[in-house]
């Protein structure tokens, strides 16, 4: 992939998409597969914000049934199956053990049983999979004794058993988002990260006719013309609208909620299940086995202020730790046990609920013509799982605004780029046989996280022995760094260690590893010593556990 903005030839696009998270990536892919000329612009790196701050789950949203959102759950369950089909190396079925207690009532096993039966019914097509290994069984209920046998760290007080059911894990959401962008580019779309929209172009009829974009890597400002612009700014969507509002009229602010996660190496799970529990106040949280660590999340509380100022705080970390200690294990999880933390802001469209936890995760797509901004569409709300369907619905409005018949969606019928894998088990076994100096651990990691593109990384490692050096317990190697720069538009050290590889996503890997990675990146990106030191310092700062 190339940053098209560096060679901007002033072409006019049919669709400009603002925002390189999963919503923007999906809209760009959907539009490109319909034969449209598409430009995707992201002000930082792809999937750097909300789309990276997930629980790494692709799920139907069992708890949304409590709110009566049957349609949302059905859509999510259908899209769960679709993502498992089109991105087989990224999306895997995984069993969940949901604890039952006598209180609160909504966690009572009889009440949950009704919900589980409905959940199974709504996922009636869950086994219409392209690969038999993606099939999902119906739920089952297990006894208190069986729960404690299989997951000894579950707290026995008040325990009444558990429901065991399957949803899916997304093992690397940032790379899954990137796969959508790569797929858009493969269909002719053009993309650029570090391309910040600073304003909108208006034609003589006061219609939005494109955007004014600053290339943050060069400082140059470009005018990008487009017939339709789609605002997929997520938590920044209202701020983007303010750039376009005539006469200085401000858009009402979005409602935003904070969700954080923590990662610990403390052994809390068997590794067989994702374990779900509920706080005394009735909020769910999950303990998720991930890369031989435990990922814990998420929180859900209102955030007020500019999303650019958001950061995870020690207070938020301690609130999550307290929730876990009140409901799970021996109550001794501590701040010192946290190896890494991350958080993000969810854009919410529902205003009526008093708490963000109970707000809907549905999405809305607005034609801003009604606000005097013809040519602009704004997407708000939503969840990672339903982003492809969101994009399909968005293209219905795009088609009307373009006055063209764009045909039917095909994105639910095509593998994503790099994920063209008909038989996952055969593919993985074949990858493990490549050997010849590359460890099985490395090959397994590369095959899962790069799909069919893993062979290109293996080629790099074999061509230069230094690039086969292993960097962590997952088997990641220096060749991934080169691949990220040459093929995946990585431009900073944080791009490489946080979103193209997993080198930094379990916490600070240590100065030695960061310097090794930075040295390879510096050679590829022609950084001098001063620039290299700044990049290392920025990642160290990013990975610090908050102390306030």
VENMO-V972713 format. One record per residue. N is the residue number from 1. PHI is phi as a letter, one per 20 degrees, with the letter a starting at -180 (NA if undefined). BURIAL is + if it has 24 or more other C-alpha atoms within 12 Angstrom, else -. Layout:
n/phi/burial
N/PHI/BURIAL
N/PHI/BURIAL
This chain:
n/phi/burial
1/NA/+
2/c/+
3/f/+
4/f/+
5/f/+
6/f/+
7/c/-
8/f/-
9/d/-
10/m/-
11/f/-
12/e/-
13/d/+
14/f/+
15/c/+
16/d/+
17/d/+
18/d/+
19/o/+
20/d/+
21/e/+
22/f/+
23/f/+
24/f/+
25/f/+
26/f/+
27/f/+
28/f/+
29/f/+
30/f/+
31/f/+
32/f/+
33/f/+
34/e/+
35/n/+
36/e/+
37/e/+
38/c/+
39/c/+
40/d/+
41/c/+
42/c/+
43/f/+
44/c/+
45/d/+
46/g/+
47/l/+
48/e/+
49/d/+
50/g/+
51/f/+
52/e/+
53/e/+
54/d/+
55/e/+
56/m/+
57/c/+
58/d/+
59/b/+
60/f/+
61/n/+
62/g/+
63/f/+
64/f/+
65/f/+
66/f/+
67/e/-
68/m/-
69/e/+
70/f/+
71/f/-
72/f/+
73/f/+
74/f/+
75/f/+
76/f/+
77/f/+
78/f/+
79/f/+
80/g/+
81/f/+
82/f/+
83/f/+
84/f/+
85/f/+
86/e/+
87/c/+
88/f/+
89/f/+
90/d/+
91/d/+
92/c/+
93/f/+
94/b/+
95/f/+
96/d/+
97/d/+
98/e/+
99/f/+
100/d/+
101/c/+
102/f/-
103/c/-
104/f/+
105/g/-
106/f/+
107/d/+
108/f/+
109/f/+
110/f/-
111/f/-
112/f/+
113/g/+
114/f/-
115/f/+
116/f/+
117/f/-
118/f/+
119/g/+
120/f/+
121/f/-
122/f/+
123/d/+
124/g/-
125/d/-
126/f/+
127/d/+
128/e/-
129/e/+
130/f/+
131/c/+
132/f/-
133/f/-
134/e/+
135/f/+
136/c/+
137/f/+
138/f/+
139/f/+
140/b/-
141/d/+
142/c/+
143/f/-
144/g/+
145/f/-
146/f/-
147/g/+
148/f/+
149/f/-
150/e/+
151/c/+
152/f/-
153/e/+
154/f/+
155/f/+
156/f/+
157/f/-
158/m/-
159/f/+
160/c/+
161/o/+
162/b/+
163/e/+
164/d/+
165/b/+
166/d/+
167/c/+
168/c/+
169/d/+
170/d/+
171/f/+
172/b/+
173/g/+
174/f/+
175/f/+
176/f/+
177/g/+
178/f/+
179/f/+
180/f/+
181/f/+
182/g/+
183/f/+
184/f/+
185/f/+
186/f/+
187/e/+
188/o/+
189/f/+
190/d/+
191/c/+
192/b/+
193/e/+
194/l/+
195/c/+
196/e/+
197/f/+
198/d/+
199/r/+
200/d/+
201/e/+
202/c/+
203/e/-
204/f/-
205/e/-
206/l/-
207/d/+
208/f/+
209/c/+
210/q/+
211/c/+
212/d/+
213/c/+
214/d/+
215/f/+
216/f/+
217/e/-
218/d/-
219/n/-
220/f/-
221/d/-
222/c/+
223/e/+
224/d/+
225/e/+
226/b/+
227/f/+
228/c/+
229/d/+
230/d/+
231/e/+
232/d/+
233/f/+
234/l/+
235/f/+
236/e/+
237/g/+
238/f/+
239/f/+
240/f/+
241/f/+
242/f/+
243/f/+
244/d/+
245/f/+
246/f/-
247/l/-
248/m/-
249/f/-
250/e/-
251/f/-
252/g/-
253/f/+
254/f/+
255/e/+
256/c/+
257/c/+
258/e/+
259/c/+
260/d/+
261/c/+
262/c/+
263/c/+
264/c/+
265/e/+
266/f/+
267/f/-
268/c/+
269/c/+
270/f/+
271/n/+
272/f/-
273/c/+
274/f/+
275/d/+
276/d/+
277/c/+
278/c/+
279/f/+
280/g/-
281/e/-
282/n/-
283/e/+
284/e/+
285/b/+
286/c/+
287/d/+
288/c/+
289/f/+
290/b/+
291/l/-
292/m/-
293/c/+
294/d/+
295/e/+
296/c/+
297/r/+
298/c/+
299/e/+
300/b/+
301/b/+
302/f/+
303/c/+
304/d/-
305/p/-
306/f/-
307/f/+
308/f/-
309/e/-
310/f/+
311/b/+
312/f/+
313/d/+
314/g/+
315/g/-
316/f/+
317/f/+
318/f/+
319/f/+
320/f/+
321/g/+
322/f/+
323/g/+
324/f/+
325/f/+
326/f/+
327/c/+
328/b/+
329/m/+
330/e/-
331/m/-
332/d/-
333/f/+
334/c/+
335/g/+
336/f/-
337/e/+
338/e/+
339/e/+
340/b/+
341/b/+
342/b/+
343/b/+
344/b/+
345/d/+
346/e/+
347/e/+
348/d/+
349/d/+
350/e/+
351/d/-
352/f/-
353/f/-
354/f/-
355/c/-
356/f/+
357/g/+
358/e/+
359/f/+
360/f/+
361/d/+
362/f/+
363/c/+
364/c/+
365/c/+
366/d/+
367/e/+
368/f/+
369/g/-
370/f/-
371/e/-
372/n/-
373/c/+
374/f/+
375/n/+
376/c/+
377/c/+
378/c/+
379/d/+
380/c/+
381/m/+
382/n/+
383/c/+
384/g/+
385/g/+
386/e/+
387/f/+
388/f/+
389/f/+
390/g/+
391/f/+
392/f/+
393/f/+
394/f/+
395/f/+
396/f/+
397/f/+
398/g/+
399/g/+
400/f/-
401/f/+
402/e/-
403/m/-
404/c/-
405/e/-
406/e/+
407/m/-
408/e/-
409/f/+
410/c/-
411/f/+
412/e/+
413/d/-
414/c/+
415/f/+
416/f/+
417/g/+
418/n/+
419/d/+
420/f/+
421/c/+
422/f/+
423/c/-
424/f/+
425/f/-
426/f/-
427/f/+
428/f/+
429/f/-
430/f/-
431/f/+
432/f/+
433/e/-
434/f/+
435/l/-
436/l/-
437/n/-
438/d/+
439/f/+
440/f/+
441/f/+
442/f/+
443/f/+
444/f/+
445/f/+
446/f/+
447/f/+
448/f/+
449/e/+
450/c/+
451/l/+
452/f/+
453/f/+
454/g/+
455/f/+
456/f/+
457/f/+
458/f/+
459/f/-
460/f/+
461/f/+
462/f/-
463/f/-
464/c/-
465/g/-
466/f/-
467/f/+
468/e/+
469/f/+
470/e/+
471/d/+
472/b/+
473/f/-
474/f/+
475/n/+
476/f/+
477/c/+
478/f/+
479/f/+
480/f/+
481/f/+
482/f/+
483/f/+
484/f/+
485/f/+
486/f/+
487/c/+
488/c/+
489/m/+
490/f/+
491/c/+
492/c/+
493/f/+
494/f/+
495/g/+
496/f/+
497/e/+
498/d/+
499/c/+
500/e/+
501/c/+
502/d/+
503/g/+
504/d/+
505/e/+
506/d/+
507/o/+
508/f/+
509/f/+
510/o/-
511/f/-
512/f/-
513/f/+
514/f/+
515/f/+
516/f/+
517/f/+
518/f/+
519/f/+
520/f/+
521/f/+
522/f/+
523/f/-
524/f/+
525/d/+
526/m/-
527/e/-
528/e/-
529/f/-
530/f/-
531/f/-
532/f/+
533/f/-
534/f/-
535/f/+
536/f/+
537/f/-
538/f/-
539/f/+
540/g/+
541/f/-
542/f/+
543/e/+
544/f/+
545/f/+
546/g/+
547/d/-
548/b/-
